[in-house]
Amino acid sequence: MKQFVILVISLLTAMPGIAQINADQVMRSGRSAIFFEDYVLSIQYFNLAIAAKPYLAQPYFYRALAKFNLDDFNGARADADEAIRRNPFLTDAYELRAVAYQNLGQPRKAIADYETVLKTLPDNRGIIFNKAMAQQEVKDYEGAAEAFDRLLKMYPRFDSGYVGRARLRLETGDTVGALEDANKAIEINKGAVNAYLIRADISINGTHDYAKALSDMDEAIRIQPRYAAFFINRAFVRRNLDDYYGAISDYDYATQLAPSDYVAYYNRALLYMEVRDFDRALKDLDMVVSLKGGDIKALYNRAIIRKEKRDFKGAMEDVNEVISRYPTLAAGYFLRSQVKHDMGDLSAKADYDKSIAMATKTVQKTPEEFSDRKRENDNTSVQADADGILLADEEPQETVASRFSTLITVAQSPDLEQEFNNKQIRGRVQDRVAPVDIEPMFAATYYSSPTELRPNGEYLREADEINRTRLLRFVLQVTNHEPPLTDQDQIKRHFESIEYYNSYLSTHTPRAIDYFARGMDFITVRNYPSAIADFTRAIETSPTFSLAYLMRSIAKLRGLQADGAFNLDGDKSRPANRAEEELIVKRAALDDIDKTIELSPDMAIAHYNKGVLLLENGDLTSAISAFSKAIDIRPEFGEAYYNRGYAYFRLGNARSGSADLSRAGELGVVPSYSLLKRMNR
């Protein structure tokens, strides 16, 4: 949750002079794009300005601002550094860098930058507020209190100042003072959603007055009705008021607002279990497992449900996973003893006896379950698992077991008030709910999907050379996002083209380009076996036809993805095992890509495609090497940076992954910001 604010940045002076491009016009267009929240598009303009006049500070500053709005805080910090390096008196850049530091969890560095700004702007409301928040983060409570007091003395109608001080007072145990400040904020601004949340927090955790908490949560939702966390937490309140129907209703709506947020599904499953609606509970827990993998609490409760539904095999799988993760948890062995008992397994008693023996001992975590996070302010480590089940090395059995059946509340962030525009590159693209996936392979095609950022397809020398011969009936383009072929007239033209080549090849001496052209028609109409056959004939006719090798690899892989029901090179024997078939096809495709690289070593997309295939096969190190080679050949290859960043994250290298995703975003790969946000939560 961002708890920080940025002041409205005043327009900087226009850039003097004109380089090879009209730098002034580019900067104006970039600033306009920022105003209309076209952050990704604006970055492209500032890239041009930086290329034209790299000595100017403003393009770096504005690009930093755009990156910040896309939650690329490392990228924003780096660009702010460059802006300050070029103009040490650019106050806005210090402020922006400070806020980036705050979001990166480096509040001490943020405080230093805020102090620099305050030397020039000592009474700036936003800077004082942000500095106070940073001081609170480093537990300088006295300094933060002084800053808030000074702030509210200068700006007594600043409702966010009261909210900030309320949070500080709540953290330091002054519940009465926190409630006073929250009430004052609401008195000033009836729409101060944070103040209602603070009051609800006090009612839930302090006085246990759930009716009052419900009233405040209702008001928060009225003010901001599109934030899933509010509904999840209101459902928690309703459950404590025995309003099961209302709680389920809130969870239902939360899943609509945030389909990839597991908490609503998990909590709803627990409520369904309470009323013994095991079918719905099982469906929700399956969803939790699909979203979070081996979520230990979901597996434990799913084992209970499977036992009730007499799916003993499934129940044993789940409870065995729980025990493997928590081998000293008595509840795990007790549950397994129950499953075995219902199965008629005589070893149930051994598990029961083991659970009784463990019941008086503390639960110890296995080393691999720990995730150490270093705190900047005190350099201590906090050990906890991904589910928050254990908060220390050892805890009582009953404390741990109770978490398996306890509803989860989530952090409440009110800072999501921005409406999104329809176009893909507009607005806060990183907040869109979308599956995390890699960028797909590039291929030659007759159709592409132009965007504002990519109005033209990728340039490929081999495709351009073919186009210049004018021997094809359609113009080759290169893209990794080929649009679906939905126009009936277009489809008809390609079938007519296939008939044309059938007639031509039957009456003329076959040429490699003719087979290739018909193969392109076949792949366009999704006839992958025929496409493979024609690309093979083109290769046999001209063994150095590198683009034919590339397209044959694409046809093989697409056919495999479609249904796997095609034969390689006319082989009538089908592997009986699907996994064996996939392995054969992928090896054949990789061989074709390697041959493409041998014939055209400077074809960046061939190295890129190899990286994609290796990444999909789980060979992360080799994939990174292939993407790096593609980047060496073409340094502006955004998709290669994106996929390499994804691979780095898979290997646990967050620093390199973040750098690559930031660079990919600069180069117009829009999903970079969504992935960057998810990976750096």
Salt bridges, closest charged atoms under 4 A:
ASP38 OD2 - ARG426 NH1 2.09
ASP71 OD1 - LYS2 NZ 3.13
ASP71 OD2 - ARG428 NH2 3.60
ASP71 OD2 - LYS677 NZ 3.64
ASP79 OD2 - ARG63 NE 2.71
ASP79 OD2 - LYS67 NZ 3.03
ASP81 OD2 - ARG77 NH1 2.85
ASP81 OD1 - ARG97 NH1 2.80
GLU82 OE2 - ARG85 NH1 2.57
GLU82 OE1 - ARG86 NH1 2.55
ASP113 OD2 - ARG97 NE 2.74
GLU115 OE2 - LYS131 NZ 3.61
ASP123 OD1 - ARG150 NH2 3.69
ASP149 OD1 - ARG165 NH1 2.92
ASP181 OD2 - ARG165 NE 2.85
ASP181 OD2 - ARG169 NH1 2.99
GLU187 OE2 - LYS184 NZ 3.60
ASP216 OD1 - ARG199 NH2 2.79
ASP218 OD1 - ARG234 NH1 2.89
GLU219 OE2 - ARG222 NH2 2.50
ASP242 OD1 - ARG239 NH1 3.67
ASP243 OD2 - ARG238 NE 3.91
ASP250 OD1 - ARG234 NH2 2.75
ASP250 OD2 - ARG238 NH1 3.23
ASP252 OD1 - ARG268 NH1 2.49
GLU274 OE1 - ARG239 NH2 3.10
ASP277 OD2 - ARG280 NH1 2.67
ASP279 OD1 - LYS309 NZ 2.53
ASP284 OD2 - ARG268 NE 2.71
ASP286 OD1 - ARG302 NH1 2.93
ASP295 OD2 - LYS292 NZ 3.49
GLU308 OE1 - ARG276 NH2 3.23
GLU308 OE2 - LYS307 NZ 3.90
ASP311 OD2 - ARG306 NE 3.67
ASP318 OD2 - ARG302 NE 2.81
ASP318 OD2 - ARG306 NH1 3.03
GLU321 OE2 - ARG325 NH1 3.99
ASP342 OD2 - LYS307 NZ 3.18
ASP342 OD1 - HIS341 ND1 3.48
ASP351 OD2 - ARG336 NE 2.71
ASP351 OD2 - LYS340 NZ 3.00
ASP353 OD2 - LYS349 NZ 2.77
GLU369 OE2 - ARG325 NE 2.71
ASP387 OD1 - LYS292 NZ 3.17
ASP387 OD2 - ARG325 NH2 3.99
GLU395 OE1 - ARG403 NH1 2.78
ASP431 OD2 - ARG428 NE 2.68
ASP431 OD1 - LYS677 NZ 2.07
GLU439 OE1 - HIS481 NE2 2.99
GLU452 OE2 - LYS423 NZ 3.68
GLU452 OE1 - ARG426 NH2 3.34
GLU458 OE2 - ARG454 NH1 3.49
GLU458 OE1 - ARG634 NH2 2.91
GLU462 OE2 - ARG461 NH2 2.80
ASP464 OD2 - ARG468 NE 3.20
GLU465 OE2 - ARG461 NH1 3.15
GLU482 OE2 - ARG526 NH1 3.97
GLU482 OE1 - ARG558 NH1 3.36
ASP514 OD2 - ARG511 NE 2.91
ASP521 OD1 - HIS494 ND1 2.78
ASP534 OD2 - ARG518 NE 2.60
ASP534 OD1 - ARG537 NH1 2.81
GLU581 OE2 - ARG574 NH2 3.22
GLU581 OE1 - ARG578 NH1 3.16
GLU582 OE2 - ARG578 NE 3.25
ASP592 OD1 - ARG552 NH2 2.76
ASP592 OD2 - LYS556 NZ 2.96
ASP594 OD1 - LYS610 NZ 3.06
GLU598 OE2 - LYS595 NZ 3.22
GLU636 OE2 - ARG663 NH2 3.22
GLU639 OE2 - ARG454 NH1 2.71
ASP660 OD2 - ARG644 NE 2.64
GLU666 OE1 - ARG63 NH1 3.63
GLU666 OE2 - LYS67 NZ 2.34
GLU666 OE1 - ARG663 NH1 2.75
